[in-house]
Amino acid sequence: MFLTQAHKYETLLKIVYHFGTYSMPIKNRFADLHQEITEWRRDLHENPEILFDTHRTAGVVEQKLRDFGCDEIVTGLGRTGVVGVIKGRADGSGKVIGLRADMDALPIHEQTGLAYASKTDGAMHACGHDGHTAMLLGAAKYLCETRNFDGTAVVIFQPAEEGGGGGKEMCDDGMMDRFGIQEVYGMHNWPGAPTGSFSIRPGAFFAASDAFHIEIEGKGGHAAKPHEAIDPTLVASHMVLALQSIVSRNADPVHQMVVSVTSFETSSTAFNVIPQRVLLKGTVRTLSPEMRDLAEKRLVEIAEGTAQTFGATATATYTRSYPVMVNSEEQTEFAAQVAASVSGTCEEAPLVMGGEDFAFMLEERPGAYILVGNGDSAPVHHPEYNFNDDTILAGCSWWAEIIEQRMPAA
C-alpha cells in the first residue's frame, strides 16, 4: 500500500542554504518562498500563545490570507480559529477539501538560546505548531497564486490542540457543514525521522487521551501515632501500584493501553503530619473503545476498593478527552501516494500513544493525518525543541499536492 518509488514529475532541486543541504523533488515555487515562510515561522515562534488565547497568531494568519487573495475568510470559529476558502480555476468536480494546521504553543519555558526564542516567559512552541501554521500559510499562498485545481480548498487554522479541544470546538461551530468540507487532511512534524520524509498508517493511529483524578480521604494525625490515623499516603501508594494491574492483568496483552499516575499531592507538607487527603492525577491512553471502557471501569473499581481495604474512601473521576484518531483507508492511501511523489518514499508509521484532537475532525469527515520528518531535533514538548525549517519545502509541497492531485484541473 505504501509507495517506495517517487513519481518524479517535479524538477529535482538541490538547494544549499547557510544551514545545510536540502535535496528532494519539490515545487519550484516553494524554493522561492522558503526564506519568506521561514521568517513567518520564526515570528510565530517568538510570539507563542497558549490554548484559545491565540489572538495575535490568528490575526497574523487572517491578514496573510487576505494578502494572498483568499475568496473568503472567517474568524472566530472554535473561539479563535481562522478558515480561508480558496476556489480553483474551475468547480466542475464540486469537491471541497480541508487542510488543517494547529496554532497554539505549550506552557514551557524555552531553553534553546535561539535568536528568535520565545519572548513570552512560560510559553513556547515546543511542538512545532509554528511550523505547521507557516507551512499551511505557504501552501495557501501558492494555491491562491496558481488555482490549478478543480474544486475548493479550505485552509483551517485551529487553536487549542494542546489539551483544549479546539478541533472539537471548530466542528461544534458547524465548520464542516458551513464550508461543505468532504475530506480533511492534517500533518505533524516528527523529530528523529529524516528531514522531509513521510510516514502514515490507516485506521487507529493516535490514542484516545483521557484524564483521571482520585481524591483519597483518610484520617489525619500525628506521624508518631499512625495507629490513631488512617494514612491516605499509604492508601495512595498501594493504589498507584494496583492501577498498573489494569494493563498487566485486565487488558488483553495484544491491545495497547497506558495508565500513568503523574501527580501525587498530599494535603500536608509537614514531616511530622499524616495528611487527611491525597490527590492522584494521571492519564489513560487506549486505541479502541473496548479498552477505553475497560480502563474507566477498572480504574474506578480499584480506587474505591483499595481505599475501602484500608478504611479510607476514594472518589475517582474519569474524564474522556480526545478520542482515538482514525485515518480513513482510501484517504490514507492517497495521502501516502502524494507523500511519495514529494519525498521519494512514504513509510508505514508506528502506532502513537499520544493524543491528537484532529481526531474530532476525522470523526466528522473521512481524511488522513501524516507525519513529516523533523530531522535530528529534541523531542516535542521539550524545552530545547525547535522546528526544522528545512522541513518547510516538503510540508508545503505535500499540502499543495493534496489539493492539486485530489482535484486535478482539466
C-alpha positions as CSV (number, residue, x, y, z in Angstrom):
1,M,0.0,0.0,0.0
2,F,2.8,2.4,0.9
3,L,4.9,3.5,-2.1
4,T,8.6,3.3,-2.1
5,Q,9.3,4.9,-5.5
6,A,8.8,8.6,-6.2
7,H,6.6,9.9,-9.0
8,K,9.3,12.3,-10.1
9,Y,7.2,14.7,-12.2
10,E,8.7,17.7,-10.4
11,T,12.2,19.0,-11.0
12,L,14.7,17.6,-8.6
13,L,16.2,20.6,-6.8
14,K,19.3,20.6,-4.7
15,I,19.3,23.8,-2.7
16,V,22.2,24.8,-0.4
17,Y,21.4,27.2,2.5
18,H,23.5,28.6,5.3
19,F,22.1,25.8,7.5
20,G,22.9,22.9,5.2
21,T,21.8,20.9,2.1
22,Y,18.3,20.0,1.2
23,S,17.6,17.7,-1.7
24,M,14.2,16.3,-2.8
25,P,11.6,16.7,-5.5
26,I,9.6,19.8,-4.5
27,K,7.6,22.5,-6.2
28,N,9.9,25.3,-7.5
29,R,7.7,28.0,-6.1
30,F,8.3,26.8,-2.5
31,A,12.0,27.1,-3.1
32,D,11.4,30.7,-4.0
33,L,9.2,31.2,-0.9
34,H,11.3,29.3,1.6
35,Q,13.0,32.2,3.2
36,E,9.8,34.1,3.5
37,I,7.9,31.2,5.1
38,T,10.9,30.7,7.4
39,E,10.5,34.3,8.6
40,W,6.8,33.8,9.2
41,R,7.6,30.7,11.2
42,R,10.2,32.4,13.4
43,D,8.0,35.3,14.1
44,L,5.3,32.9,15.3
45,H,8.0,31.1,17.4
46,E,8.9,34.4,19.1
47,N,5.3,35.1,20.0
48,P,3.8,31.9,21.3
49,E,0.2,31.8,22.5
50,I,-1.5,29.0,24.6
51,L,-4.8,27.2,24.1
52,F,-7.5,29.5,22.8
53,D,-5.5,32.7,23.5
54,T,-4.1,32.7,20.0
55,H,-5.3,36.2,19.2
56,R,-2.1,37.6,17.7
57,T,-1.4,34.4,15.8
58,A,-5.0,34.3,14.4
59,G,-4.6,38.0,13.4
60,V,-1.3,37.2,11.6
61,V,-3.0,34.3,9.8
62,E,-6.1,36.3,8.8
63,Q,-4.0,39.2,7.4
64,K,-1.8,36.9,5.3
65,L,-4.8,35.1,3.9
66,R,-6.3,38.5,2.9
67,D,-3.0,39.5,1.3
68,F,-2.9,36.2,-0.6
69,G,-6.4,36.9,-2.0
70,C,-8.4,34.1,-0.4
71,D,-12.0,34.2,-1.6
72,E,-13.5,34.0,1.9
73,I,-12.0,34.3,5.3
74,V,-13.9,33.5,8.5
75,T,-12.6,34.1,12.0
76,G,-13.9,33.2,15.5
77,L,-14.7,29.5,14.7
78,G,-13.7,27.5,17.8
79,R,-13.3,30.9,19.6
80,T,-10.0,31.9,17.8
81,G,-9.8,29.7,14.8
82,V,-9.4,31.0,11.2
83,V,-10.7,29.5,8.0
84,G,-9.8,30.5,4.5
85,V,-11.6,29.5,1.3
86,I,-9.6,29.2,-2.0
87,K,-11.5,28.4,-5.2
88,G,-9.9,26.6,-8.1
89,R,-9.9,27.8,-11.6
90,A,-12.9,25.5,-12.1
91,D,-15.6,23.9,-9.9
92,G,-16.9,21.1,-12.1
93,S,-15.8,18.5,-9.6
94,G,-17.8,20.0,-6.8
95,K,-15.2,18.7,-4.4
96,V,-14.2,20.6,-1.2
97,I,-11.1,19.5,0.7
98,G,-10.0,20.8,4.1
99,L,-6.3,21.2,5.2
100,R,-5.8,21.8,8.9
101,A,-2.9,23.2,10.9
102,D,-2.7,23.9,14.7
103,M,-1.6,27.3,16.0
104,D,-1.1,27.0,19.8
105,A,2.0,26.7,21.9
106,L,2.8,25.0,25.2
107,P,3.3,26.3,28.8
108,I,7.0,25.6,28.8
109,H,10.0,27.9,29.4
110,E,12.1,27.8,26.3
111,Q,15.8,26.8,26.7
112,T,17.0,26.8,23.1
113,G,19.1,30.0,23.2
114,L,17.9,30.8,19.7
115,A,18.0,34.4,18.4
116,Y,14.2,34.0,17.7
117,A,13.4,32.3,21.0
118,S,10.1,32.9,22.8
119,K,9.6,36.5,24.1
120,T,6.9,35.2,26.4
121,D,8.1,33.7,29.7
122,G,6.5,30.3,30.3
123,A,5.2,29.9,26.8
124,M,7.0,28.1,23.9
125,H,6.3,26.5,20.5
126,A,7.7,23.2,21.8
127,C,5.6,21.0,19.5
128,G,6.2,22.7,16.1
129,H,2.7,24.2,15.6
130,D,4.5,27.4,14.5
131,G,5.9,25.3,11.6
132,H,2.6,23.7,10.9
133,T,0.9,27.1,10.6
134,A,3.7,28.6,8.5
135,M,3.7,25.6,6.1
136,L,-0.1,25.8,5.6
137,L,0.2,29.5,5.0
138,G,2.9,28.8,2.4
139,A,0.6,26.3,0.7
140,A,-2.3,28.8,0.8
141,K,-0.2,31.5,-0.8
142,Y,0.8,29.1,-3.6
143,L,-2.8,27.9,-4.1
144,C,-4.1,31.4,-4.3
145,E,-1.5,32.3,-6.9
146,T,-2.0,29.3,-9.2
147,R,-5.5,27.9,-8.5
148,N,-4.5,25.0,-10.6
149,F,-7.3,22.7,-9.4
150,D,-11.0,21.9,-10.0
151,G,-12.8,22.4,-6.7
152,T,-12.4,24.3,-3.4
153,A,-9.6,24.2,-0.9
154,V,-10.4,25.2,2.7
155,V,-7.4,26.0,4.9
156,I,-8.1,25.6,8.6
157,F,-6.0,27.2,11.4
158,Q,-7.0,25.7,14.7
159,P,-6.3,26.9,18.3
160,A,-6.1,24.8,21.4
161,E,-4.8,21.4,20.2
162,E,-2.7,21.0,23.3
163,G,-5.4,19.9,25.6
164,G,-8.1,22.4,24.9
165,G,-10.0,20.5,22.2
166,G,-10.0,23.4,19.7
167,G,-10.7,20.9,16.9
168,K,-13.9,19.8,18.5
169,E,-15.0,23.4,19.1
170,M,-14.5,24.3,15.5
171,C,-16.5,21.2,14.5
172,D,-19.2,22.1,17.1
173,D,-19.4,25.6,15.5
174,G,-20.5,23.8,12.3
175,M,-17.3,24.2,10.3
176,M,-17.7,21.1,8.2
177,D,-21.2,21.8,7.0
178,R,-20.7,25.5,6.7
179,F,-17.9,25.1,4.1
180,G,-19.1,21.8,2.7
181,I,-15.9,20.1,3.5
182,Q,-15.9,16.5,2.2
183,E,-12.4,15.3,3.2
184,V,-9.9,16.7,5.6
185,Y,-6.1,16.3,5.9
186,G,-3.6,17.1,8.7
187,M,0.1,16.9,9.3
188,H,2.6,16.8,12.3
189,N,6.3,17.1,12.3
190,W,8.2,14.1,13.7
191,P,11.6,14.5,15.4
192,G,14.0,11.7,14.8
193,A,12.7,10.9,11.3
194,P,14.8,12.2,8.3
195,T,14.0,15.7,7.4
196,G,11.2,15.9,4.8
197,S,10.4,12.2,4.9
198,F,6.8,11.0,5.5
199,S,5.1,8.2,7.3
200,I,1.4,7.3,7.8
201,R,-0.8,4.4,8.7
202,P,-4.5,3.6,8.1
203,G,-7.0,3.0,10.9
204,A,-6.3,3.8,14.5
205,F,-3.2,6.0,14.6
206,F,-3.1,8.2,17.7
207,A,-4.5,7.1,21.0
208,A,-7.6,8.3,22.9
209,S,-6.3,10.6,25.7
210,D,-8.2,10.6,29.0
211,A,-7.6,12.0,32.4
212,F,-8.4,10.9,35.9
213,H,-8.5,12.4,39.4
214,I,-8.7,10.3,42.5
215,E,-9.4,12.0,45.8
216,I,-8.5,9.8,48.8
217,E,-9.9,10.8,52.2
218,G,-8.3,9.3,55.3
219,K,-7.9,10.4,58.9
220,G,-5.1,12.8,59.6
221,G,-3.0,12.7,62.7
222,H,0.5,12.8,64.2
223,A,3.1,10.9,62.3
224,A,4.3,9.4,65.6
225,K,0.9,7.9,66.2
226,P,-0.1,6.2,63.0
227,H,-2.4,3.8,64.7
228,E,-4.7,6.7,65.5
229,A,-4.9,7.8,61.9
230,I,-5.9,6.4,58.6
231,D,-3.0,7.2,56.4
232,P,-4.1,8.3,52.9
233,T,-0.5,8.3,51.7
234,L,-0.2,4.6,52.4
235,V,-3.6,4.1,50.6
236,A,-2.5,6.1,47.6
237,S,0.8,4.3,47.4
238,H,-0.9,0.9,47.2
239,M,-3.3,2.4,44.7
240,V,-0.6,3.6,42.3
241,L,0.7,0.1,42.1
242,A,-2.7,-1.5,41.9
243,L,-3.7,0.7,38.9
244,Q,-1.0,-0.9,36.9
245,S,-2.8,-4.2,37.1
246,I,-5.4,-2.8,34.6
247,V,-2.7,-3.1,31.9
248,S,-0.9,-6.2,33.2
249,R,-3.9,-8.3,34.3
250,N,-7.1,-6.9,32.9
251,A,-6.3,-5.8,29.3
252,D,-5.8,-8.3,26.5
253,P,-2.0,-8.1,26.0
254,V,-2.4,-7.8,22.2
255,H,-4.2,-4.4,22.7
256,Q,-2.3,-1.2,23.6
257,M,-3.1,0.6,26.8
258,V,-1.2,3.1,29.1
259,V,-2.1,4.0,32.6
260,S,0.2,6.7,34.1
261,V,-0.1,8.3,37.5
262,T,1.6,11.6,37.0
263,S,0.8,13.6,40.2
264,F,0.7,12.7,43.9
265,E,-0.3,15.5,46.2
266,T,-0.9,15.3,49.9
267,S,-2.8,17.9,52.0
268,S,0.1,18.5,54.2
269,T,3.8,19.1,53.6
270,A,5.0,18.8,57.2
271,F,7.4,16.0,58.0
272,N,5.5,15.0,61.2
273,V,1.9,15.1,60.0
274,I,-0.1,12.3,58.5
275,P,-2.3,14.2,56.0
276,Q,-6.1,14.0,55.8
277,R,-6.2,13.8,52.0
278,V,-4.2,12.8,48.9
279,L,-5.0,13.6,45.3
280,L,-3.8,11.4,42.5
281,K,-3.9,12.6,38.9
282,G,-2.9,10.8,35.7
283,T,-3.7,9.8,32.1
284,V,-5.0,6.8,30.3
285,R,-4.3,6.1,26.6
286,T,-6.1,3.5,24.6
287,L,-6.6,2.6,20.9
288,S,-10.1,1.1,20.9
289,P,-13.5,1.8,22.5
290,E,-13.4,-1.5,24.3
291,M,-10.1,-0.8,26.0
292,R,-11.3,2.7,26.9
293,D,-14.4,1.3,28.6
294,L,-12.4,-1.3,30.4
295,A,-9.9,1.2,31.7
296,E,-12.5,3.5,33.1
297,K,-14.5,0.7,34.8
298,R,-11.4,-0.9,36.4
299,L,-9.8,2.4,37.5
300,V,-12.9,3.4,39.5
301,E,-13.3,-0.1,41.0
302,I,-9.6,-0.3,42.0
303,A,-9.6,3.2,43.5
304,E,-12.7,2.6,45.6
305,G,-11.7,-1.0,46.6
306,T,-8.2,-0.1,47.6
307,A,-9.4,2.7,49.8
308,Q,-12.0,0.6,51.4
309,T,-9.4,-2.1,52.3
310,F,-7.6,0.4,54.5
311,G,-10.7,2.1,55.9
312,A,-10.4,5.2,53.8
313,T,-12.7,6.5,51.0
314,A,-11.9,7.4,47.4
315,T,-13.7,9.4,44.8
316,A,-12.5,8.7,41.3
317,T,-13.3,11.0,38.3
318,Y,-12.6,9.7,34.8
319,T,-12.7,12.4,32.1
320,R,-12.8,11.4,28.4
321,S,-10.8,13.8,26.3
322,Y,-9.6,13.2,22.8
323,P,-10.9,10.1,21.0
324,V,-8.8,7.7,19.0
325,M,-7.6,9.3,15.8
326,V,-8.6,7.0,13.0
327,N,-7.3,7.5,9.4
328,S,-9.7,6.6,6.6
329,E,-8.4,3.8,4.4
330,E,-8.9,5.5,1.0
331,Q,-7.6,8.9,2.1
332,T,-4.6,7.3,3.7
333,E,-3.7,5.5,0.5
334,F,-4.0,8.8,-1.4
335,A,-2.0,10.8,1.2
336,A,0.8,8.2,1.1
337,Q,0.9,8.4,-2.7
338,V,1.2,12.2,-2.6
339,A,3.9,12.0,0.1
340,A,5.9,9.6,-2.1
341,S,5.6,11.9,-5.0
342,V,7.1,14.7,-2.9
343,S,9.8,13.0,-1.0
344,G,10.5,9.7,-2.8
345,T,9.1,7.4,-0.2
346,C,6.4,7.1,2.4
347,E,6.9,4.6,5.2
348,E,4.3,3.0,7.5
349,A,4.2,4.9,10.7
350,P,4.1,3.2,14.1
351,L,1.1,3.5,16.5
352,V,1.3,6.5,18.6
353,M,0.0,6.6,22.2
354,G,0.0,10.4,22.3
355,G,-3.4,12.2,21.7
356,E,-4.3,14.4,18.8
357,D,-7.5,16.4,18.6
358,F,-7.5,16.2,14.8
359,A,-9.4,13.0,15.8
360,F,-12.6,15.2,16.2
361,M,-12.4,16.3,12.6
362,L,-11.8,12.7,11.3
363,E,-14.9,11.7,13.3
364,E,-16.9,14.1,11.1
365,R,-15.3,13.6,7.7
366,P,-13.0,11.0,6.1
367,G,-9.4,12.1,5.8
368,A,-5.8,11.3,6.9
369,Y,-3.1,12.6,9.2
370,I,0.6,12.2,8.2
371,L,3.9,12.6,9.9
372,V,6.8,14.6,8.3
373,G,10.3,14.2,9.5
374,N,11.9,17.0,11.5
375,G,15.4,15.6,11.5
376,D,17.7,15.2,14.5
377,S,16.0,17.5,16.9
378,A,15.0,17.4,20.5
379,P,11.6,15.7,21.1
380,V,8.4,17.6,21.0
381,H,7.3,19.0,24.4
382,H,10.9,19.5,25.3
383,P,12.4,23.0,26.3
384,E,15.1,22.6,23.7
385,Y,12.9,21.5,20.8
386,N,12.9,23.6,17.6
387,F,11.0,23.1,14.3
388,N,13.4,22.4,11.5
389,D,12.9,25.0,8.8
390,D,14.4,22.5,6.2
391,T,11.0,20.6,6.6
392,I,9.1,23.6,5.1
393,L,9.6,22.6,1.5
394,A,8.3,19.1,1.9
395,G,5.3,20.1,4.1
396,C,4.2,22.9,1.8
397,S,4.5,20.7,-1.3
398,W,2.5,17.9,0.3
399,W,-0.4,20.2,1.2
400,A,-0.4,21.8,-2.2
401,E,-0.2,18.4,-3.9
402,I,-3.1,17.0,-1.8
403,I,-5.3,19.7,-3.5
404,E,-3.9,19.5,-7.0
405,Q,-3.9,15.7,-7.2
406,R,-7.2,15.1,-5.5
407,M,-8.9,17.8,-7.6
408,P,-6.9,17.9,-10.8
409,A,-7.6,20.8,-13.2
410,A,-8.9,19.7,-16.6
